[in-house]
Amino acid sequence: MAKSKKPKRRHTGKVPSFKKQVDAKAAQAGLTQLPTMALVATIDTMIGILRDRGHKIRDWDEKDKVVQKMKCIGGKVYILAPHEQPETEAGHGETREHDTGQ
């Protein structure tokens, strides 16, 4: 007799089960034990995955800044969040970045 397949669960917006809450707390506890360099590398990887999926992580106060990367340099944590160029300006060579003034 063939086993019947269970239907896939859909996200209903309900509160997570107790087991999921415990798992989330255990994961958070594991993250708090990571060294800073490893935690920064993990966040940078997550930023890349979200970017690959088409999501932009924007600055809360300056919405035209988009987070691109996070890195540890000299023991300090830095984030790269340049201003996003409007679609009409990007890629048309009109930014005059390399204008020599001649």
Summary of the structure (lengths in Angstrom):
residues: 102
radius of gyration: 21.5
end to end distance: 82.3
largest distance: 82.3
contacts: 154
relative contact order: 0.09
helix: 31%
strand: 14%
